[in-house]
Amino acid sequence: MILKNNLKEVRQKNGLTQEELGNYVGVSRQTIISIERYRYKPTLELAMKIAAKLNTKIEKLFFFE
């Protein structure tokens, strides 16, 4: 199983740049880029912070395929 995400789509719908989201959750813009491109799997804590900022459930943001 591969961990996938809808981060880019949800982030854009919320009108946030990669840098703005990264600043809010305490990571760099490069980390957000890496998550969106499936190169980095976020920790549970980071995934929860991202989901909270984007006002979405973590299960809808990150999923296994």
N, C-alpha and C positions, 0 to 999 in steps of 0.2 A: 504494500500500500504506500502511496505517495501522498504526503501532506500538500494539499492545494489551498488556495485562498482566493477570495474576491477582493482583496485589499485595494487594488488600484481602482476598480470600479466604484466601490463604496467610498473611498477617499475622495474621488473626483465628484461624486454626487453630493458630498458634504462640503465641497468647495475648498478643500485643503490641498496645499502643495505638499510634496514629500518632505520638504524642510520644515514646514509648519507642524505637520504630524510628528516628525522626529523630535522637534523641540518640545512639544507637549508631553511626549512619553519618555523623554530623556535619552534618546539615541540620535545618531547622526542621520543625515539624509541618505548616505550610502547604505546604512542598515535597512532603511525603508525600501530602497531600491532593491537590495538583495533579497528581502522578504518577498517583494512583488514578483521577482524573477525566479523564485523557488531555490535560490542559492543559499539561503539562511533560514533555519527553522527557529522561530522565536521561542523564548522560554514561556512558560505558562504565565508568569507575572507580566511579561511584555505583551503577550497576546491579549491578556485581560485589560491592560491599560489601553491598548489600541482599540479594542472593542468598545470600551467605555467611552472613549473620546469620540468614536464614530457612531455612538448611540445604537449599537447593534449587538445581537447575541453572538458570543464567541463561536457558537456552533454554525452560525450562518456565515461568519467571516472565514473560519478555517475548517477544513473538512478533508477526509481521506478519500482517495479515489483509487 
